[in-house]
Amino acid sequence: MYWLHQGALYIHIVLGCIALVLFWLPVCASKGSRLHNQSGKAYAYVMYAIAGSGLFCCALVLLDPLGARNIDTLSTAEELRRYLQVNHRMAWFLSMLSMLVWVSVYHGRRVLVAKEQRSLLRTPTHLGLIAALAVCACYTFYLGWQQQQVLLLAFSVLAMVIAVTMAHYIYRPSLRPRSWVIEHLSAMIGSGIGVYTAFGAFGGRRLFNAVLGSDAQLIGWLLPTLVGSAGLMYAAQHYRRRYGV
């Protein structure tokens, strides 16, 4: 189980590094150009693989928390209880983030295909993914509330808001013409924020430790999300003006 988990984790990390660079090709390319379309597809496939490998790793930890981490034994029953509790909480948290990435990319690509025909988005698969994200976010919020974990509470609320926003877009009675452009943009850039948040929380944390000390972990999680969200709002406003939405 350990080597299976490690193998999936290494794949997850390598693909994450690729996505950090690949994200910028469709963002910077002229919208509708061949480069934008092809790089966007490649980015989406890489992100599906990242989310899938993340979910797979979390599933292994939930099924076999000791074997997946290659831990034979813990000295006391209390240590074992605390270890299992922390791993359960983090596995669900990371599962929610993987689901958030998967659903964001799927929603963004389906919006691009459907354009003004939002009835094409009302499929069991699409709605089921949004519902699964909402359920996972609610359970993660419950776990965060139990232990008063700010990180879990903040990101679970964010995931619930995104799920509700997607459902609202699908079922809203009327939209302005070309609103799908902004919805597609928001979903795809949102998935990119997830990649950079993961980098800040895990890879970038080592860089932040020297400067920020004990606050590095929380800032590593929140800073990319805050900066990325501000950039997303700026980009959305720019394209609203450009396309007259």
N, C-alpha and C positions, 0 to 999 in steps of 0.2 A: 504493500500500500504506500509506503514511504517513497519508493522510487517512482511510482506512478504519479504521486503528488508532485514530486520534484521535477519530473519531466514536463508535466503540464505547466508548472510554475515557470520553468525556464522558457518554454514556448511563449507563455504570457508576457514575460519580461522583454524578450526579443521583439515580439510583435508590437509591444508598447513603444519601444524605442523607434521602430519604423514609423508608427503612427504619429509620433511627435514631429517628424519631418514631413510625412506625407500629408498631414492635415493642411499645410500651408499651400499646397499646389492648387486645389480647387478654390481656396480662399483668394489667392492672388491672381489666378487665371481669369481671363475675360469670361464673364458669365455666358453660358451657352456655347462656348468654344469647344473644340475637340479636346483640348487639354483639360478643360474644366470637367467635361463629361467623363472622360476616361480616368482621370486621377480621382474624381469623385467616386466612381465605381470601385476603384482599387482601395480607396480609403474605407469605403463601406464594408468591403469583404474583410479587410484587416480588422476592422472594429468588431465585426461579428465573431471573428476568431478570438479576439481578445476577450470579449464578453463571455463566449462559450467556454474558453479555457479557465476563466475566472470562476464561472459557475461550477465547473467540474472540480476545481481545487476545493471550493467551499463545500461541495457535496461530500467529498472524501473526508474533509475535516469533521463534518456533522455526523457522518456514518461511523468513522473510526478516528476519534480525536487523538488517541495515543499513537496508533499505528501510522497515521498520516504524518505525524511530527517525529516519528521514530523515538518515542519516549517509552522506555520499558516500565519504569515504575517511579512513583513519587514517595517521599519519605513518610508522609503522614496522610491520613484520610482527609484532613482539612486542606492540605495542599492539593490533593487530587480534586476535591470539590471545587476549590477556587480556580484551578486550572481548567476544568471542564466548563465552568460557568463563563470564564473569560473567552475561551475558544468558541463556545456556542454563540455568545454575543457578537464577537468579531466576525465569525463565519456568516451570520445572518446579515450583518452590516455590509460586508463585502459582497455578499450575494445581491443585496439590494442595489449596490452601486453597479454591479455587472448587469443587472436587469435594466437599470436606468440607461446605461450605454446602449444595450441591445434595442430597447424600445425606442430610444431617441433616433437611432439610425434607421430603424425600420419605419418609424412614423415619417421621418424626413424624406425617405425615398418613396414611400407610398403617396405622400402628398405631391411629390414631383410628378408622379405618374397620373394621379387623379386630376390635378389642377383644380378647375372649378367644379368638377363632378365629385362632390364629397360623399355621395352615396357609395362610391367605390371603396371608401374607407370603412364602411360599416359592415365589415366581415367578422366572422367569429374569431379568426386569427388575430386581426388587428385589435379588436375590442378585448379579446382575451388577454393579450399581452399587456394592455393598459391596466386591466383589472388586476392581473398578477403583480404588476409593479405597485399598485395601490395597496394590495393586501400585504405584500412584503414590507412596504414602507410603514404600514400601521403596526405590524408586529415588531419591526425594528424600533419604532417610537416607544412601544410598550417596554422593550428591553432597556432602552435608554432611560426611560422614566423610572424604572426599577432601581437603577444604579446612579441616576442623576448624571448621566454621561452627556455632556453638552454636544459633543461631536455627533453622536447617534441622533439626538433630538433635532439638531439643526439640519442634518442631511436627510433625515426621514421626512421632515416637514417639506423640505425642498422637493423631494421625490413625489410626495403627495400632491403638491401644488402643480408640478409638471404633469402628472397623470390627469388631474382635473382639467388643466388647461388644454391638453390634447383632446380629451373627451368633449370639452366645450367647443373647441374648433370643429370637431366632427359633427356635432348636433346643433350648433348655433343656427337659428332660423335663417339668417341672412348675413352675408359678408360683403365687403367692398371688393370690387374687381381686383384680381391679382393679389389677393391676400395670401394665396398659397405660396407666393415668393417669400414673404416674410416668415411664414410658418416653416417652410423648408429650410430657410437660412437659420432660423432659431434652433431647430432640432439638430441640424448637423453641427453648428458651432457649439451647441450645448454638449454634444458628445465629445467634441475636442476639448472643452473645458474639463470634462471628466478625465481625459488622458493626462492633461497637465496637472490636475489635482492629484492624481495617483503618483505622478513623478515627484511633485512637491512633498507628498506625504511619506514616500518611501525612499526614492533615490535622492531627491533634493534635500531631505532632512539632514543628511550627513553634512551637506554644505552649510545649512542653517545652524547646526549645532554650535559651531565655533563662534558664531556671532550672537545667537539668540539664547543659547543655553537651554533651560528647561522648557521654554515657550516654543521651541522649534517645532515640536510635533503638531501643536494646535495651529500655529501659523502656516506650517507646511500644508495642512489640510485646507485652511480657509482662504489664504492669500490668493492662490490661483483661481478659486471660485469667485472671489470678490472682484479681482481684476478682470477675469474673463467675462463675468456678468456685465460689468461696466462696458467692456468692449462690444459685447453682444448688443446692448441697448443702443450704443452709438451706431453700430452697423445696421441695425434694424431701422433706426431713424433715417439713416442715409438712403437706404433702399426704399423706404416709404416715400421719400421726396423724389427719388429717381423714377420710380414707377407710378407715382401718383396714388398710392394706396391710402 
